[in-house]
Amino acid sequence: MTSSSTTATAAFNELIGLADAPRMPDIGDAVVLDDLAKTYRDGTEAVRGISLRVAAGESFGILGPNGAGKSTTIGMLGTLVKPTGGRAWVAGHDVAAEPIDVRRRIGFAMQDVGVDGFATTSEFMVLQGRLHGLRKADAVRRAQLLLRVVGLEEVAGKRVASLSGGTRRRVDLAASLMHLPPIVFLDEPTEGLDPRSRGAIWETLSALRRRLGITLVLTTHDMDEAEALCDRIGIVDRGALVVEGTPESLTSAGAPTLEAAYLHYTERQAA
């Protein structure tokens, strides 16, 4: 084990020790969608009645072509987009009727990075912690630890605007974990990252699930990422859920790989 990986492991262990481990209340599933839909004012049906359940502690991946409704779906679950049909519950709270309660229990890293370019990396991280009710000293220490975990210590004092796009995505992801929420939504979490950074993010997310039972819901185009992180996968196309199941169940003699299954189901839906 290298000194950098040893340092990251020690930082992660300290982070877990400092925080109260989030536990889902006894509500059954962490995320529930019941015929959830979104139609925009111009008539575009971005999401057309998706129903599914994600168990507490599960990692669920949403795959689909561009424009399939993945980001809109996860945006509704994170209270960033208002549904126009159906209902959804996150941590037992209705996303439309109880958005504040939902936000207190989730982390959200968006596809379009939502970081403040004028703040330094450390300042942005601390601000996110303070917004979630952490004391300043606790927020500062958690920021230090999380930046070490994701290998960004060297940019702590740099303004976010000066960072590369891939590095900003890592900062945004780390910030979403400041309060160690029980549920984390990730929209294309490792898009634009080099293989080493991508692997570090996967390892961090897997460790959070293993140590704290965090529930993950993510969109991705990366088949390797889906297989590495997801217990179950839902393939969506044209705003509808085409199929869902484990990575193993989605493959067969006719579709020996997840990529083949993805192409099979999306092409069939488009036909």
Sequence and secondary structure as in RCSB ss.txt:
>XXXX:A:sequence
MTSSSTTATAAFNELIGLADAPRMPDIGDAVVLDDLAKTYRDGTEAVRGISLRVAAGESFGILGPNGAGKSTTIG
MLGTLVKPTGGRAWVAGHDVAAEPIDVRRRIGFAMQDVGVDGFATTSEFMVLQGRLHGLRKADAVRRAQLLLRVV
GLEEVAGKRVASLSGGTRRRVDLAASLMHLPPIVFLDEPTEGLDPRSRGAIWETLSALRRRLGITLVLTTHDMDE
AEALCDRIGIVDRGALVVEGTPESLTSAGAPTLEAAYLHYTERQAA
>XXXX:A:secstr
  HHHHHHHHHHHHHHHHS      S SEEEEEEEEEEE TTS EEEEEEEEEEETT EEEEE  TTSSHHHHHH
HHTTSS  SEEEEEETTEETTT HHHHHTTEEEE SS    TTSBHHHHHHHHHHHTT  HHHHHHHHHHHHHHT
T GGGTTSBGGGS HHHHHHHHHHHHTTT  SEEEEESTTTT  HHHHHHHHHHHHHHHHHH  EEEEE S HHH
HHHH SEEEEEETTEEEEEE HHHH  SSS SHHHHHHHHHHHHH 
